[in-house]
Amino acid sequence: MSEPSRKHGPWRRPLYFAAGWVLTALGVIGLILPLMPGTIFLIAAAWCFSRSSPRFEAWLIGHPRLGPQVLAWRRTGSIARKTKYIACGSMLLSFALVAASDAPPIALWVTGACLIAAGTYVASRPEPPGA
């Protein structure tokens, strides 16, 4: 048994594999629903598959609909402008929903701070070449 397997145990690969499929499903849902970003889930799924199943990693990044955004992220860390607008708009709508609820003020502050940080990161990413 190799040293990494002993260190992390036999559960690591199956856990990454299962997480990869859950994240892929969330990514597909995110591509269909306008309020849920799908790309981040697909990037995370590819990362999980890279640690559990090179075959499914290759399938995901080679997929004509799911793969291009993951490849753009891997190559340049870029996010398409349309995707940025959708992601930031979704975050704004999410905050509006929290604000309209009877959430305590601390929840509004924490949610707002997290969404501002996430939105700033998304907006600061470069756009893909030729976009």
Secondary structure as UniProt FT lines:
FT   HELIX           3..8
FT   TURN            10..11
FT   HELIX           12..32
FT   TURN            34..35
FT   HELIX           39..52
FT   HELIX           54..62
FT   TURN            64..66
FT   HELIX           67..76
FT   HELIX           81..100
FT   TURN            101..102
FT   HELIX           105..124
FT   TURN            129..130
//
